[in-house]
Amino acid sequence: MGSRGYGVVSENGDHIDGASEDALFEMISELNDTDNTFIVVEPDTEDPTWFASVAVLEGQGFEIACRDPAYREHKVHTDTNIGRIALDLIVWLAARNLPGQPARPVPEI
């Protein structure tokens, strides 16, 4: 299990446990439109309940998708600024229920 409770894997098989903002920046920078088109971030559990992904768009830029069904979150947007994408992912990850950390309460519906 990663020290932060999540892992990042790219299409070409690169994997980092508990990636930092800098590591996310580097992995996103290495994406291309031929053989390494996306990364996925998900918790270090047998059955992940949430995920975030960054995929290369045709032309330029990236599509960022963040999904956490427990909180009815499903955000999809595009951006070209890799630094902002990495920071936004770190902020989003900080709000997740991660293994080894106290769980956030699930809102009543």
Buried (B, 14 or more C-beta within 10 A) or exposed (E): BBEBBBBBBBBEEEEBBBBEBEBBBBBBEEBEEEEBBBBBBBBBBEEEEBBBBBBBEEEEBBBBBBBBEEBEEEEEEEBEEBEEBBBBBBEBBEEBBBEEEEEEEEEEE
